[in-house]
Amino acid sequence: MKYLEPERWQLDMEELYKPTWHILGKSFIHNKKARGADLNLLREEVRLYSCTPRNFSVSLREELKRTDAIFWPSCLLVKRCGGNCACCSHRCYDCQCVPARVTKKYHEVHVGFIIKQ
């Protein structure tokens, strides 16, 4: 396991072994060891609740904020991050999804303009 912030490892280990269920999750609470955590259970919990690309239907009109055009098809199926991010910063006060990669895909869309009189 590679540690990303070497100067914080001790603080993070102390936070990990605090018995607070809302930060650590169920796998830590149900562990019978007094000062240890089963890393396989923690890894599985992170995998279950982590941000995973999922198919989302995106309305082109809403996404592009265009009301003066008709799009065909009117929506596209794209993969976007969904679920919990499991990306809690220090003490889990702020958690939001952060894209690891942005992919641009081009789709052929026919646009018909509406002429308002």
N, C-alpha and C positions, 0 to 999 in steps of 0.2 A: 504494500500500500504506500503510495507516494503522498507526502503531506505538502500541501500548497503553501501554508504559512508556518515555517519552522519556528518562528519566535512566539507563536500562540499555542503550540501544541499542549502545553501544560494546562493553560486556562481552559482549552476546549475539552481536555480529558476530565477536568473537575466538573465542567458543565454537563458532560455526558453522564457522569455517575450521580448527579443529583436526582433524587427520586421524585421528580415532577412529571406526572403522566402527560400533561398537555404539551410538553416540549419533547419528551423522549418517546412517547408512544406506548402501545400496549405490550410490545415484545419486551421492553425493559421491566415493566411492572410485574409481569408474570414470571420473570426469571427468579429462581429460588436462591441464587448466589447473592450474598450480601453486597459485595463491592465489584461484581463483574457483570458483564453483559455478553450475551451470545451474539457475536458479530454476524453470524449467518442470519439470525432472526432480524437484526437491524437492517442488514443489506436487503433482505426480502421485503421488509416494510418500506424501505426507500424505493425499491423497484415498483411495488404495487401503487404507491401514491405519487410517483414522480411524474414529471411532465413527459408525456409521450405523444408523438405526432398522431393525430386522429383526423379522419375525414370530416370536413365541415362544408356545408352548402353556403356559398357566399352569393348574395344578390349583387349583381354588377351595378345596378342603379344606386343602391345604398352605399356600396363600397367606393364608387367613383363620385358619389354625390352629384349625379347628373339627372335632372328632371326633364331636360329638353330632348331626350333621345330614347328610342326603344331598342333594347338589346336582345339579340337572339343568338344563343340561348340566354335566358334572363338570369341564370345563375350558373355557377361553376362549382365543382367539387374540388376542394383544395385541402392539403394536409396542413393543419395548424396544431400548435401545442395545446393540449387539453389536460384536464385533471389537475391535481395539486402539483406544485413545482418542487416541493421538498428542498427549497433553496433558502431556508431561513438564515438570515444574517444573525449577528450577535444577539442572543437571547430571544430570537424569533419575534421581534417586534414588527419587523417589516419583511414581507415575503412576496415576491412577484416573479413571474416567469421572465427569463432572460433568453432570447434566442441564441442558440449556439451556431446556427447557420441560417442564412437567408438565401432562398433559391428563387430565381426568377424563371417563370415558365410563361411561354407565349401561347395564347389560344386565339383561334380565329373567331371573331365575333362580328356579326353584321349589325350595323347601326342604321336606324331609320330616324330621321329628325321629325319632330312635330312642329308644324308651322302654326303659331298662335295668331289669330286675327283679332 
